[in-house]
Structures are given as C-alpha cells and as structure tokens.
C-alpha cells in the first residue's frame, strides 16, 4: 500500500486568501468587491434591525396631543 503525501505550498495566509478571492474555480465567485460588500451589508443589516427595534413609537396620524 502506497501513500501519497501532498505538500502544501509554503505561501503565507495572505497569499492563499488572495488566490482564493481571485480564483474563478470557486462555486461562488466572491471577488474583491465581495470581500468589501459582504461584511458591510451584514453590519448595515444588523444596525438597521437594531435601530428598527429600538426606535420610539411615532404618532403618524397626529391625533394625540404631545
């Protein structure tokens, strides 16, 4: 029985990340725009949800006196 050992390239973490981002072999292509967009959208969504929940009630009709 023979065993083949595959050596990983000695590229550092940043180099491997850059190759993964720019690789078109991935199932979902992220790209550099996606690297910036995905965390930004996640934080904006969380901020919007928190602000929506924490917002004070508003009298839209203006019926009640202040």
C-alpha positions, 0 to 999 in steps of 0.5 A, spaced: 500 500 500 502 506 497 501 513 500 501 519 497 503 525 501 501 532 498 505 538 500 502 544 501 505 550 498 509 554 503 505 561 501 503 565 507 495 566 509 495 572 505 497 569 499 492 563 499 486 568 501 488 572 495 488 566 490 482 564 493 478 571 492 481 571 485 480 564 483 474 563 478 474 555 480 470 557 486 462 555 486 461 562 488 465 567 485 466 572 491 471 577 488 474 583 491 468 587 491 465 581 495 470 581 500 468 589 501 460 588 500 459 582 504 461 584 511 458 591 510 451 589 508 451 584 514 453 590 519 448 595 515 443 589 516 444 588 523 444 596 525 438 597 521 434 591 525 437 594 531 435 601 530 428 598 527 427 595 534 429 600 538 426 606 535 420 610 539 413 609 537 411 615 532 404 618 532 403 618 524 396 620 524 397 626 529 391 625 533 394 625 540 396 631 543 404 631 545 
